[in-house]
Every structure is written in C-alpha cells, then in structure tokens.
Amino acid sequence: MNEQDKLLGIRDRIDSIDKQIQQLINQRATCAQEVAEIKIKSGETEHFYRPEREAQVLTEIKKRNEGPLSDNAMAHLFREIMSSCLALEKPIKVAFLGPAGTYNHAACSKHFGASIDQYPVDNIEEIFRSVETGESHFGVAPIENSTEGVISHTLDLLINSSLQISGEVDLRIQHNLISTETDISKITKVYSHQQSLAQCRRWIDSNLPNAELYAVRSNAEAVRIAKQEKSAAAIAGSMASEIYDVPILCSEIEDEPNNTTRFIIIGKNEVPPSGNDRTSLLVTTNNKAGALHHLLKPLADRDIGMSKIESRPSRKGVWEYVFFIDIEGHKDDQALAEALSEIEHESAMVRILGSYPKAVLK
C-alpha cells in the first residue's frame, strides 16, 4: 500500500469516528433534555447550572484522559459540549464587564462556554446589580491580578452585597498588537486600556518608541478605534481580534509572561461541595492586641491552608478594617466548619462570601 492509499484509509477512519462522536453528543444532549424535564416536574424553574457538578465532571475528564490531547485541551472540548447541552435545558444569562471582546468576556466564555446568554455591561457595579435584581443569573467580575494585585473595587462591592461567590476562573492575560497595518514601522498611535499599556511598557519602548499612547475604556474599544484609523494599533486579547476582524500583528507582547487575572463568579445560591473547593470569608477583628493571630489560629491548628488575605478599610470607623480571606476546603467540611465556629468567637463579624469549586480549566 502506498502512502496515498494509507492517507485515504486514515481519512475514512476519521470520517467514521466523527459520525460516532456526533451521534454520542446528540445522545448526551437528549439526556440533558430529560434531566430538564425531571427538574421542571420537581419544581425547579430558575436555572439548571450546577457549578459543583460541572467541576466534578471536568476534573474526572482530565483524570481519565490518556492523550495525545492534553488534559486541558480535552476538558475545554467537553466544556463546550456541556455548555451546549445546558442551553438545551435552559439557557443562563451571565453579566460581564463589556463590551464584547474584553478579557472579562474571555473569562466568561472560558468558565461557562459559548452557549450562554452573554450580557456585557458598562461597569463592575452593574454586574452586581444585574445579578441582585435577577436580570442575570450569574456575573463574572475580576478579583485580582498576578502583577497588579487585588481589584479593590470588586472587594468593596462584595462588602455590601448579599451575593455568593459560586466559582472562579483564572485567565492568562496575553496581550497582542492588533492592527490593519502590516508593517509595524508605520504605526504611530497605540490604543488600549491603561493597565494593558502599563503591562506592555517595555515592549512598546523597544518596538514603538515614537508611537503616541492613548488610554481608552477597554481593550475591545481600542480595537474598534484602531480598525477605523490609519497607522493605528490596539493592544488587546485574541478574542477582540476575532470579534472585530482585525489581524494580530505581534502576539504575546506583555512584559510579564505569567500575567494572570483571577475572576469570581457571583450568584444568589450556595454551592454544595465538589471535592476540591475554596472558601472566601469577610472578617472584622476586635480592636485588641493579637486579634488577627487569634483569628487565624483555628485554621493553623487544623492544617487548613490559606491562599490569600487582604485588608480593606471598613468605612465604619477610623482605622477599622475588614479582612478578605481565601482558605482551602468547603464550609461544610467538618474541619473547616469547626474552625469557622471558633473564628466566629474571636471576631467581631464573620461572613462567608462563598464556598465554591476551584478553577478546573487552565
């Protein structure tokens, strides 16, 4: 058998496998519809998204993957299958910081998949308001960046909100120079969000030292402007390039290659344990010596890990602070439940902002 015959044989196998995959996906979709019917008969009407269930499914997919596709690539394929099946049950509406094509939009799609009702809003306050009023089922808000630190505005909104954190998503921030120009030497203006300009400062100084820099409201807006202006470019993510149909001229121009933003998913309902969870707390301490030490001791005594602690002014008194704390485990885990009970006795106030699955997709 010659090489051409081998190639034709492999293509026939691929066609056959594709048909089987398509049949199985439709079988899965039919099962999803049956699940929806059962839930509706049992009285569930709001939405059918279950963060802990999806985290468990994606975790198992990665565990049993045998390659040659990477674990994460396989999980992303199933993420879209699950998103499409959920849309057949009942679509969910998710608010994010718009417009379309922002990194917030990319984080929303990464966590929920493409088959949702996407709702871009103008500011982070609107994300919270949309979920609180029921206009959206969930919201996606940035909480911290690996190079810039916490997003204080989001923390401040959490203080006064009754919403629960129901998930998280980590998004690698990869900046690209996007332009209709094909020659970088012709670019005289660069548009982007001020943070993105700052995160690409060294690259800009080395490659576009004479370009004028313009800070705009969002990276997506920057791409729309650059598309209309001659000799202009934008710094944005690949999603904005695709949505607004403007080519990437130079990719991955960020100064810090591991720049990552963590986003939280906010909703109204508590999330059951998934088996690999994180709990976020809002805590105020009594104004006495060693208060923070005594507050955290119940965690140390039980070997419960703490991944973040951040202080913010309480705005209720001079030099009074609240602490945002991320710890390992779910509030319903026995050891953590015991620790939280002790913390309540040591603190002026404890509020659980949410127990939720850790980010599965990388």
C-alpha positions as CSV (number, residue, x, y, z in Angstrom):
1,M,0.0,0.0,0.0
2,N,1.4,3.4,-1.0
3,E,1.4,6.5,1.2
4,Q,-1.6,8.0,-0.7
5,D,-3.7,4.9,0.0
6,K,-2.7,5.0,3.7
7,L,-3.8,8.6,3.9
8,L,-7.1,7.9,2.3
9,G,-7.6,5.0,4.7
10,I,-6.9,7.2,7.7
11,R,-9.3,9.9,6.4
12,D,-12.1,7.2,6.1
13,R,-11.4,6.2,9.7
14,I,-11.7,9.9,10.8
15,D,-15.0,10.3,9.0
16,S,-16.3,7.2,10.7
17,I,-15.2,8.3,14.1
18,D,-16.7,11.8,13.5
19,K,-20.1,10.2,12.8
20,Q,-19.8,8.2,16.1
21,I,-18.8,11.3,18.1
22,Q,-21.7,13.3,16.6
23,Q,-24.2,10.5,17.5
24,L,-22.9,10.3,21.0
25,I,-23.0,14.1,21.5
26,N,-26.6,14.1,20.4
27,Q,-27.4,11.2,22.8
28,R,-25.8,13.3,25.6
29,A,-28.0,16.3,24.6
30,T,-31.1,14.1,24.7
31,C,-30.1,13.0,28.3
32,A,-29.8,16.7,29.2
33,Q,-33.3,17.4,27.9
34,E,-34.6,14.5,30.0
35,V,-32.8,15.9,33.1
36,A,-34.5,19.3,32.4
37,E,-37.9,17.7,32.2
38,I,-37.4,15.9,35.6
39,K,-36.2,19.1,37.2
40,I,-39.1,21.1,35.9
41,K,-41.6,18.5,37.2
42,S,-39.9,18.6,40.6
43,G,-40.4,22.4,40.8
44,E,-37.0,23.8,39.7
45,T,-37.6,26.8,37.4
46,E,-34.8,29.3,37.8
47,H,-31.7,27.7,36.1
48,F,-30.1,24.3,35.9
49,Y,-26.5,25.2,36.2
50,R,-24.7,23.4,39.0
51,P,-21.1,24.6,39.5
52,E,-20.1,21.6,41.7
53,R,-21.4,19.1,39.2
54,E,-19.6,20.6,36.2
55,A,-16.4,20.9,38.2
56,Q,-16.6,17.2,39.1
57,V,-17.2,16.2,35.5
58,L,-14.4,18.3,34.1
59,T,-12.0,17.0,36.8
60,E,-12.8,13.4,36.0
61,I,-12.4,14.1,32.3
62,K,-8.8,15.3,33.0
63,K,-8.1,12.4,35.3
64,R,-9.1,9.7,32.8
65,N,-7.6,11.4,29.7
66,E,-4.9,9.2,28.0
67,G,-3.8,11.6,25.3
68,P,-2.4,12.5,22.8
69,L,-4.6,15.6,23.5
70,S,-3.6,17.3,26.7
71,D,-5.8,17.1,29.8
72,N,-6.7,20.8,29.5
73,A,-7.5,20.6,25.7
74,M,-9.8,17.6,26.4
75,A,-11.5,19.5,29.2
76,H,-12.1,22.5,27.0
77,L,-13.8,20.4,24.4
78,F,-16.1,18.9,27.0
79,R,-16.7,22.4,28.4
80,E,-18.3,23.4,25.1
81,I,-20.3,20.2,24.9
82,M,-21.6,20.8,28.4
83,S,-22.4,24.4,27.6
84,S,-24.4,23.5,24.5
85,C,-26.3,20.8,26.5
86,L,-27.1,23.2,29.3
87,A,-28.5,25.7,26.8
88,L,-31.0,22.9,25.7
89,E,-32.1,22.6,29.3
90,K,-32.5,26.3,30.0
91,P,-30.0,29.0,28.9
92,I,-28.4,31.0,31.6
93,K,-27.7,34.7,31.4
94,V,-24.3,35.9,32.6
95,A,-23.2,39.5,33.1
96,F,-19.6,40.6,32.5
97,L,-17.6,43.8,32.0
98,G,-18.1,44.7,28.4
99,P,-18.0,45.4,25.6
100,A,-17.7,42.1,23.7
101,G,-14.1,41.1,23.2
102,T,-12.7,42.1,26.6
103,Y,-10.7,39.8,28.9
104,N,-13.7,39.7,31.1
105,H,-15.7,38.4,28.1
106,A,-12.9,35.8,27.5
107,A,-13.1,34.7,31.2
108,C,-16.9,34.4,30.9
109,S,-16.6,32.1,27.9
110,K,-13.8,30.1,29.4
111,H,-15.9,29.3,32.5
112,F,-19.4,28.9,31.0
113,G,-18.7,28.0,27.4
114,A,-20.1,29.9,24.4
115,S,-23.7,28.7,24.6
116,I,-25.0,31.1,27.2
117,D,-26.9,34.4,27.0
118,Q,-23.9,36.8,27.3
119,Y,-24.7,40.2,28.8
120,P,-22.0,42.8,28.6
121,V,-22.4,45.8,31.0
122,D,-20.5,49.1,31.5
123,N,-19.0,48.7,34.9
124,I,-18.5,46.3,37.8
125,E,-21.3,47.8,39.9
126,E,-23.7,46.9,37.0
127,I,-22.5,43.2,37.2
128,F,-23.6,43.1,40.8
129,R,-26.8,44.9,40.2
130,S,-27.8,42.7,37.3
131,V,-27.4,39.6,39.4
132,E,-29.0,41.1,42.6
133,T,-32.1,42.1,40.6
134,G,-32.4,38.8,38.8
135,E,-31.7,40.3,35.4
136,S,-28.8,37.9,35.1
137,H,-28.3,34.5,36.7
138,F,-24.6,35.0,37.3
139,G,-21.9,37.6,36.9
140,V,-18.2,37.4,36.2
141,A,-16.0,40.0,38.0
142,P,-12.2,40.4,38.2
143,I,-10.9,40.0,41.7
144,E,-7.1,40.0,41.5
145,N,-4.2,40.1,39.0
146,S,-0.8,38.4,39.5
147,T,1.1,41.5,38.8
148,E,-1.3,44.4,39.7
149,G,-2.7,42.8,42.9
150,V,-6.3,42.8,44.1
151,I,-9.1,44.7,42.3
152,S,-10.2,46.9,45.3
153,H,-13.4,48.0,43.7
154,T,-14.7,44.4,43.5
155,L,-13.7,43.8,47.1
156,D,-15.6,46.9,48.2
157,L,-18.7,45.8,46.3
158,L,-18.6,42.4,48.0
159,I,-18.7,44.0,51.4
160,N,-22.2,45.4,50.8
161,S,-23.6,42.6,48.6
162,S,-25.6,39.6,49.7
163,L,-24.4,37.6,46.6
164,Q,-22.4,34.4,46.9
165,I,-19.2,33.6,45.2
166,S,-20.1,30.4,43.3
167,G,-16.9,29.8,41.2
168,E,-13.7,31.2,39.9
169,V,-11.7,31.3,36.7
170,D,-8.1,32.0,36.0
171,L,-7.3,33.7,32.7
172,R,-3.8,34.1,31.3
173,I,-3.5,37.6,30.0
174,Q,-1.8,37.5,26.7
175,H,-1.6,41.0,25.0
176,N,-1.3,41.3,21.3
177,L,-0.6,44.2,19.0
178,I,-3.7,44.4,16.7
179,S,-3.8,46.5,13.6
180,T,-4.9,46.6,9.9
181,E,-1.3,47.8,9.2
182,T,1.0,45.0,8.1
183,D,4.2,47.0,8.7
184,I,4.9,47.8,12.4
185,S,7.1,50.7,11.4
186,K,4.0,52.6,10.1
187,I,2.2,52.5,13.4
188,T,2.2,56.0,15.1
189,K,-0.7,55.5,17.6
190,V,-1.5,52.8,20.1
191,Y,-4.8,52.5,21.9
192,S,-5.6,50.3,24.9
193,H,-6.8,50.2,28.5
194,Q,-4.3,52.0,30.8
195,Q,-3.4,48.8,32.6
196,S,-2.6,47.0,29.3
197,L,-0.4,49.9,28.2
198,A,1.4,49.6,31.5
199,Q,1.8,45.8,31.2
200,C,3.4,46.2,27.8
201,R,5.6,49.2,28.6
202,R,9.0,47.6,27.9
203,W,7.9,46.1,24.6
204,I,6.4,49.4,23.5
205,D,9.6,51.3,24.4
206,S,11.7,48.8,22.4
207,N,9.5,48.3,19.4
208,L,7.4,51.5,19.1
209,P,9.4,54.2,20.9
210,N,7.9,57.1,18.9
211,A,4.2,56.0,19.0
212,E,1.7,58.1,20.8
213,L,-0.2,56.1,23.5
214,Y,-3.9,56.6,24.2
215,A,-5.7,55.1,27.2
216,V,-9.3,54.1,26.5
217,R,-12.1,52.5,28.4
218,S,-11.5,48.9,27.3
219,N,-9.2,46.9,25.1
220,A,-12.2,46.0,22.8
221,E,-12.9,49.7,22.3
222,A,-9.2,50.1,21.4
223,V,-9.5,47.5,18.6
224,R,-12.6,49.2,17.2
225,I,-10.8,52.6,17.1
226,A,-7.7,51.1,15.6
227,K,-9.8,49.4,12.9
228,Q,-11.0,52.8,11.7
229,E,-7.8,54.8,11.9
230,K,-4.8,54.7,9.6
231,S,-1.4,54.0,11.2
232,A,-3.2,52.9,14.4
233,A,-2.9,49.8,16.5
234,A,-4.6,48.4,19.6
235,I,-3.3,46.2,22.5
236,A,-5.9,43.5,23.3
237,G,-6.6,39.8,23.5
238,S,-7.1,37.4,20.6
239,M,-10.9,37.4,21.2
240,A,-11.1,41.1,20.3
241,S,-9.1,40.4,17.2
242,E,-11.6,37.7,16.1
243,I,-14.8,39.6,17.0
244,Y,-13.8,42.8,15.3
245,D,-11.9,41.1,12.4
246,V,-8.6,43.0,12.9
247,P,-5.4,40.9,12.4
248,I,-2.8,40.3,15.1
249,L,0.4,41.9,14.0
250,C,2.5,40.9,17.0
251,S,1.5,38.3,19.6
252,E,2.3,37.9,23.4
253,I,3.8,41.3,23.9
254,E,3.2,41.5,27.6
255,D,6.3,42.3,29.8
256,E,5.4,39.6,32.3
257,P,4.8,36.2,30.6
258,N,2.9,34.7,33.5
259,N,0.4,37.6,33.9
260,T,-2.9,36.1,35.1
261,T,-6.2,37.5,36.3
262,R,-8.5,35.7,38.6
263,F,-12.2,36.2,38.2
264,I,-15.0,35.3,40.5
265,I,-18.4,34.0,39.5
266,I,-21.2,35.7,41.6
267,G,-24.7,34.3,42.1
268,K,-27.5,34.1,44.6
269,N,-27.3,30.5,45.7
270,E,-24.8,28.5,47.9
271,V,-22.8,25.7,46.1
272,P,-22.6,22.2,47.5
273,P,-19.1,20.6,47.9
274,S,-17.3,19.5,44.8
275,G,-14.4,17.7,46.5
276,N,-11.9,20.4,45.6
277,D,-13.1,23.7,46.9
278,R,-12.2,27.1,48.2
279,T,-14.0,29.3,50.7
280,S,-13.9,33.1,50.8
281,L,-14.5,34.9,54.1
282,L,-15.2,38.5,55.1
283,V,-14.0,39.1,58.7
284,T,-13.6,42.0,61.0
285,T,-11.4,41.8,64.1
286,N,-11.9,43.2,67.6
287,N,-9.6,46.1,68.3
288,K,-7.1,44.4,70.6
289,A,-3.6,43.2,70.5
290,G,-3.1,39.8,68.7
291,A,-6.6,39.8,67.3
292,L,-5.5,38.7,63.8
293,H,-3.3,35.9,65.2
294,H,-6.1,34.5,67.3
295,L,-8.4,34.8,64.4
296,L,-6.3,32.6,62.2
297,K,-5.1,30.1,64.8
298,P,-8.1,27.8,64.3
299,L,-7.0,27.3,60.7
300,A,-3.4,26.6,61.6
301,D,-4.4,24.1,64.3
302,R,-6.3,22.1,61.7
303,D,-3.7,22.4,58.9
304,I,-6.2,24.3,56.7
305,G,-4.3,26.3,54.0
306,M,-4.9,30.0,53.4
307,S,-4.2,31.2,49.9
308,K,-5.0,34.9,50.4
309,I,-5.6,37.6,53.0
310,E,-6.3,41.2,52.1
311,S,-7.3,44.1,54.3
312,R,-9.7,47.0,53.4
313,P,-10.9,49.9,55.4
314,S,-14.3,49.1,56.9
315,R,-15.6,52.6,56.3
316,K,-17.5,52.4,59.6
317,G,-14.8,53.7,61.8
318,V,-11.4,55.3,61.7
319,W,-8.6,52.7,61.4
320,E,-11.1,49.8,61.4
321,Y,-10.5,47.1,58.8
322,V,-12.2,44.1,57.2
323,F,-10.2,41.2,56.0
324,F,-10.9,39.1,52.9
325,I,-9.5,35.6,53.4
326,D,-9.4,32.7,50.9
327,I,-9.0,29.2,52.6
328,E,-8.8,25.7,51.3
329,G,-11.9,23.5,51.6
330,H,-15.7,23.8,51.7
331,K,-17.6,25.4,54.7
332,D,-19.4,22.1,55.1
333,D,-16.2,20.1,55.6
334,Q,-16.0,19.0,59.2
335,A,-12.6,20.5,60.0
336,L,-13.4,23.8,58.3
337,A,-16.8,24.0,59.9
338,E,-15.2,23.6,63.3
339,A,-12.5,26.2,62.5
340,L,-15.2,28.7,61.3
341,S,-17.1,28.2,64.6
342,E,-14.0,29.2,66.6
343,I,-13.3,32.1,64.3
344,E,-16.8,33.5,64.9
345,H,-16.0,33.7,68.7
346,E,-12.7,35.5,68.0
347,S,-14.0,38.1,65.5
348,A,-16.4,41.0,65.6
349,M,-18.1,39.6,62.4
350,V,-17.7,36.7,60.0
351,R,-19.5,36.4,56.7
352,I,-18.9,33.5,54.3
353,L,-18.8,35.0,50.8
354,G,-18.9,31.6,49.3
355,S,-17.6,28.0,49.2
356,Y,-17.1,27.1,45.5
357,P,-15.1,24.8,43.2
358,K,-11.5,25.8,42.5
359,A,-10.8,26.6,38.9
360,V,-10.5,23.5,36.8
361,L,-9.6,24.8,33.3
362,K,-6.1,26.2,32.9
